[in-house]
Amino acid sequence: MGTKKSKVDKPVRIGVVDTMFARYDMGAAARSELADCPGYGKRFIVISRTVPGFKDLAVAAKNLIERDGCSIVVALGMPGRAPIDKQCAHEAALGIMQAQLLTSTPILEVFVHEDEADDPAVLASVFENRSRKHARNAYWMLFEPEQLSRRAGQGVRQGFDDAGPLNLA
């Protein structure tokens, strides 16, 4: 005689929060990557929000965790080229770290700085690659942590080509 479940298991919630300020739809790339992961729609669902700029990401991520029940959040934003943008990005990163500590929940900060590439096609590639790879990292953190362990010390990068491990021989 089989055992019956007394309640229906709810799917895990993965949060994605992006910004209007970014020059690329980072949220769409992250959501698309998550939709390609095993169990999408059954084992886990994606809850998405958009905020004006990267300084708004911390509160939105915290709300996705506390109000929407997300187990992890991918926070996507684009700091501009100006020195003040670098300072604001640092402050936004501190806010995201604080939100992680307050909620005891991972929030993957995914920033693409506008000055990472001068060529728009290269910059778009960085946006797409980094957004997708961090979304996959969020999935792995929840469901396949051994995937991360297998890549430890391998110089894996998000956005540009992997650096590879140090060759000391």
N, C-alpha and C positions, 0 to 999 in steps of 0.2 A: 504494500500500500504506500503510495507516494505521499509526500508531505505537501500541504497547501501553504501558500504564502498568505499571511494574514493581512498584508497590505501590499499594494502595488509599489514597486520600487520606482521612485522618481528619478528622472535622469539628472545627472550632475550638470551644473550650470557653469559655463565658461563665459566670462565677461570680456567684451571688446569695447574699448572707448577710444574714439578718435577725435580729430579736431577739424574745424572749418579752415583754420589758418594754413594747414599743410597744403603744399602744392601738388599733392598726389593723394588719391583715395586709399590711404593705408588700411582703413577699416575694411574696405571691400576685399583687399588682398588677404587680410587675416581671416575674414569670414570664409572666403573661398577655400583657403588652405584647410581650415577646420572642417568644412563640409566634405573634404576629401579624406578625412580621418575615419578609421573604422568605428562604427557605433554612432555616427552622427544622426541625431534625431531620435535615437532610442537610448543609448547609453549616456549621451550628453546632448545638451542643446546650447545654443549661443544666445546670449542676451547682449544687445548692442546699444550704445549711446553715443551721441556726438555732442561735443562741447565747442565753444568758440576757439580757445587756444590751449597751448600745453600747460599753462598755469592753472587751468581748470580741471586737469586730469585727475589729480589726487582725490578731490572730493567726489568726483564722478565714480572713480574706482571704488572708493570707500562705500559709496551708496550702492553700487552693484553688489558688493559683498554683504553689507548689512541689511539692505532693503530687498534685494533681489535674490539673495542666497547663492551668489557665485562662489565657487571653490577656488578660483584663480581668475586674474584679470590681466589682459594684455592692454597696456596703455600706450597709444601711438601718437606721436607728435613731431613737429618740425620746427626747431629753432632756426631763426634767420641768420644772416651773415654778420650783422653788426655786433660790436662788443657787448652792448646792452642785452642782446639776444642770448649771448653766451652766459651772462650773469643770470638772466631770468631762467634759462634752462637749468642751471645749477640749482637755483632756488626751487624750481618745479620738481627736480629730481629729489631734493630733500623732502619736499611735501609727499612725494610718492613713497619714499622710504618710511616716513612717519606713518602714513596710512597703512603700510604693511605691518609695522610694529603695533599699531593700535588695533588692527583686526586679526593679527597673527595669520595672515593670508598672503600668499605670493601675489605681487603685482609686477609683471614684467614691463619695465620701462623700455620703450622702443622709440628712440629719437633718431631722426635722420637730420643732420645739420645741413642747411642749405649750401654751405661751402665745402661739402665733402667732394663735390665734383663740379667743374665748370660746364661740362657738356651736359645739356638737358637729358639726352638719351642715357648717359651713364648714371646721372642722378635718379632718373626714373627706375633704372635697374636696381639701384641701391634701395630705393623705397620698396619696390616689389619684393626683392629678395629678403630684406631684413624683416619686413612685415610678415611674410610667409614663414620664415624660419623661426621667428619668435612665437608665432601662433602654434607651430608644430612643437616647439619646446614646451609650451603650456600643456598641450595634449600629452606629451611624453611625461611631464612632471606628474600628471594625475594618473595616467593609465599604463605607461611603459617606462618607468624611471631607469630601467636597465639600459635603455637607448642612450640616455645621458651618460651613464657610467661607462659605457663602451667607448664614448667619445672623449672621455676625460684625458687631458694632457695632449690632445691632438691638434691644438691650434685652430679649432673650428671657429669660424667667423660668420657673422650674419651681415649681409650687405655686400661685402667684397669677397674675393677668393679666400679660402682657408689659408692660414699661415703655415700650417703643418707643425709637427712636433720638432723640437730641437734635435739635431743630429750631432751627437757628441763623439762619434767614432772617428 
